[in-house]
Amino acid sequence: KLLLERLKTVEAENSSLVLENEQQRQLCENCHDDIAHQVVQALLAQKVNTVYTSDKCHDSGIQDISVDAYHTFLADS
C-alpha cells in the first residue's frame, strides 16, 4: 500500500513537471519567434537605409557632374 501511494505521488509530480516543461518550451519558442521578428525588422530597416543612402550618393554624383559641366561651360564662355 505504501508503494502504491508513493507511485501516485511520483506520477503526480511527473505530470506537474511535464506541464511545467511544456509551458517553458512554449515560452522559449515565443521568445525565439520575437527575436527572429526583430532581426527581420532590423534587416529590412537596414536595407531601406542602404537603398536611401545609395540613391543619395547617386544624386550627389549627378549634381557634381552638372556643376562640373556648368563650370566648364562658364570657363569656355
Distance bins in CASP14 RR format, pairs under 12 A and 6 or more apart:
PFRMAT RR
TARGET T0000
AUTHOR 0000-0000-0000
RMODE 2
METHOD distances of the structure
MODEL  1
1 7 0 0 0 0 0 1 0 0 0 0 0
1 8 0 0 0 0 0 1 0 0 0 0 0
2 8 0 0 0 0 0 1 0 0 0 0 0
2 9 0 0 0 0 0 1 0 0 0 0 0
3 9 0 0 0 0 0 1 0 0 0 0 0
3 10 0 0 0 0 0 1 0 0 0 0 0
4 10 0 0 0 0 0 1 0 0 0 0 0
4 11 0 0 0 0 0 1 0 0 0 0 0
5 11 0 0 0 0 0 1 0 0 0 0 0
5 12 0 0 0 0 0 1 0 0 0 0 0
6 12 0 0 0 0 0 1 0 0 0 0 0
6 13 0 0 0 0 0 1 0 0 0 0 0
7 13 0 0 0 0 0 1 0 0 0 0 0
7 14 0 0 0 0 0 1 0 0 0 0 0
8 14 0 0 0 0 0 1 0 0 0 0 0
8 15 0 0 0 0 0 1 0 0 0 0 0
9 15 0 0 0 0 0 1 0 0 0 0 0
9 16 0 0 0 0 0 1 0 0 0 0 0
10 16 0 0 0 0 0 1 0 0 0 0 0
10 17 0 0 0 0 0 1 0 0 0 0 0
11 17 0 0 0 0 0 1 0 0 0 0 0
11 18 0 0 0 0 0 1 0 0 0 0 0
12 18 0 0 0 0 0 1 0 0 0 0 0
12 19 0 0 0 0 0 1 0 0 0 0 0
13 19 0 0 0 0 0 1 0 0 0 0 0
13 20 0 0 0 0 0 1 0 0 0 0 0
14 20 0 0 0 0 0 1 0 0 0 0 0
14 21 0 0 0 0 0 1 0 0 0 0 0
15 21 0 0 0 0 0 1 0 0 0 0 0
15 22 0 0 0 0 0 1 0 0 0 0 0
16 22 0 0 0 0 0 1 0 0 0 0 0
16 23 0 0 0 0 0 1 0 0 0 0 0
17 23 0 0 0 0 0 1 0 0 0 0 0
17 24 0 0 0 0 0 1 0 0 0 0 0
18 24 0 0 0 0 0 1 0 0 0 0 0
18 25 0 0 0 0 0 1 0 0 0 0 0
19 25 0 0 0 0 0 1 0 0 0 0 0
19 26 0 0 0 0 0 1 0 0 0 0 0
20 26 0 0 0 0 0 1 0 0 0 0 0
20 27 0 0 0 0 0 1 0 0 0 0 0
21 27 0 0 0 0 0 1 0 0 0 0 0
21 28 0 0 0 0 0 1 0 0 0 0 0
22 28 0 0 0 0 0 1 0 0 0 0 0
22 29 0 0 0 0 0 1 0 0 0 0 0
23 29 0 0 0 0 0 1 0 0 0 0 0
23 30 0 0 0 0 0 1 0 0 0 0 0
24 30 0 0 0 0 0 1 0 0 0 0 0
24 31 0 0 0 0 0 1 0 0 0 0 0
25 31 0 0 0 0 0 1 0 0 0 0 0
25 32 0 0 0 0 0 1 0 0 0 0 0
26 32 0 0 0 0 0 1 0 0 0 0 0
26 33 0 0 0 0 0 1 0 0 0 0 0
27 33 0 0 0 0 0 1 0 0 0 0 0
27 34 0 0 0 0 0 1 0 0 0 0 0
28 34 0 0 0 0 0 1 0 0 0 0 0
28 35 0 0 0 0 0 1 0 0 0 0 0
29 35 0 0 0 0 0 1 0 0 0 0 0
29 36 0 0 0 0 0 1 0 0 0 0 0
30 36 0 0 0 0 0 1 0 0 0 0 0
30 37 0 0 0 0 0 1 0 0 0 0 0
31 37 0 0 0 0 0 1 0 0 0 0 0
31 38 0 0 0 0 0 1 0 0 0 0 0
32 38 0 0 0 0 0 1 0 0 0 0 0
32 39 0 0 0 0 0 1 0 0 0 0 0
33 39 0 0 0 0 0 1 0 0 0 0 0
33 40 0 0 0 0 0 1 0 0 0 0 0
34 40 0 0 0 0 0 1 0 0 0 0 0
34 41 0 0 0 0 0 1 0 0 0 0 0
35 41 0 0 0 0 0 1 0 0 0 0 0
35 42 0 0 0 0 0 1 0 0 0 0 0
36 42 0 0 0 0 0 1 0 0 0 0 0
36 43 0 0 0 0 0 1 0 0 0 0 0
37 43 0 0 0 0 0 1 0 0 0 0 0
37 44 0 0 0 0 0 1 0 0 0 0 0
38 44 0 0 0 0 0 1 0 0 0 0 0
38 45 0 0 0 0 0 1 0 0 0 0 0
39 45 0 0 0 0 0 1 0 0 0 0 0
39 46 0 0 0 0 0 1 0 0 0 0 0
40 46 0 0 0 0 0 1 0 0 0 0 0
40 47 0 0 0 0 0 1 0 0 0 0 0
41 47 0 0 0 0 0 1 0 0 0 0 0
41 48 0 0 0 0 0 1 0 0 0 0 0
42 48 0 0 0 0 0 1 0 0 0 0 0
42 49 0 0 0 0 0 1 0 0 0 0 0
43 49 0 0 0 0 0 1 0 0 0 0 0
43 50 0 0 0 0 0 1 0 0 0 0 0
44 50 0 0 0 0 0 1 0 0 0 0 0
44 51 0 0 0 0 0 1 0 0 0 0 0
45 51 0 0 0 0 0 1 0 0 0 0 0
45 52 0 0 0 0 0 1 0 0 0 0 0
46 52 0 0 0 0 0 1 0 0 0 0 0
46 53 0 0 0 0 0 1 0 0 0 0 0
47 53 0 0 0 0 0 1 0 0 0 0 0
47 54 0 0 0 0 0 1 0 0 0 0 0
48 54 0 0 0 0 0 1 0 0 0 0 0
48 55 0 0 0 0 0 1 0 0 0 0 0
49 55 0 0 0 0 0 1 0 0 0 0 0
49 56 0 0 0 0 0 1 0 0 0 0 0
50 56 0 0 0 0 0 1 0 0 0 0 0
50 57 0 0 0 0 0 1 0 0 0 0 0
51 57 0 0 0 0 0 1 0 0 0 0 0
51 58 0 0 0 0 0 1 0 0 0 0 0
52 58 0 0 0 0 0 1 0 0 0 0 0
52 59 0 0 0 0 0 1 0 0 0 0 0
53 59 0 0 0 0 0 1 0 0 0 0 0
53 60 0 0 0 0 0 1 0 0 0 0 0
54 60 0 0 0 0 0 1 0 0 0 0 0
54 61 0 0 0 0 0 1 0 0 0 0 0
55 61 0 0 0 0 0 1 0 0 0 0 0
55 62 0 0 0 0 0 1 0 0 0 0 0
56 62 0 0 0 0 0 1 0 0 0 0 0
56 63 0 0 0 0 0 1 0 0 0 0 0
57 63 0 0 0 0 0 1 0 0 0 0 0
57 64 0 0 0 0 0 1 0 0 0 0 0
58 64 0 0 0 0 0 1 0 0 0 0 0
58 65 0 0 0 0 0 1 0 0 0 0 0
59 65 0 0 0 0 0 1 0 0 0 0 0
59 66 0 0 0 0 0 1 0 0 0 0 0
60 66 0 0 0 0 0 1 0 0 0 0 0
60 67 0 0 0 0 0 1 0 0 0 0 0
61 67 0 0 0 0 1 0 0 0 0 0 0
61 68 0 0 0 0 1 0 0 0 0 0 0
61 69 0 0 0 0 0 1 0 0 0 0 0
62 68 0 0 0 0 0 1 0 0 0 0 0
62 69 0 0 0 0 0 1 0 0 0 0 0
63 69 0 0 0 0 0 1 0 0 0 0 0
63 70 0 0 0 0 0 1 0 0 0 0 0
64 70 0 0 0 0 0 1 0 0 0 0 0
64 71 0 0 0 0 0 1 0 0 0 0 0
65 71 0 0 0 0 0 1 0 0 0 0 0
65 72 0 0 0 0 0 1 0 0 0 0 0
66 72 0 0 0 0 0 1 0 0 0 0 0
66 73 0 0 0 0 0 1 0 0 0 0 0
67 73 0 0 0 0 0 1 0 0 0 0 0
67 74 0 0 0 0 0 1 0 0 0 0 0
68 74 0 0 0 0 0 1 0 0 0 0 0
68 75 0 0 0 0 0 1 0 0 0 0 0
69 75 0 0 0 0 0 1 0 0 0 0 0
69 76 0 0 0 0 0 1 0 0 0 0 0
70 76 0 0 0 0 0 1 0 0 0 0 0
70 77 0 0 0 0 0 1 0 0 0 0 0
71 77 0 0 0 0 0 1 0 0 0 0 0
END
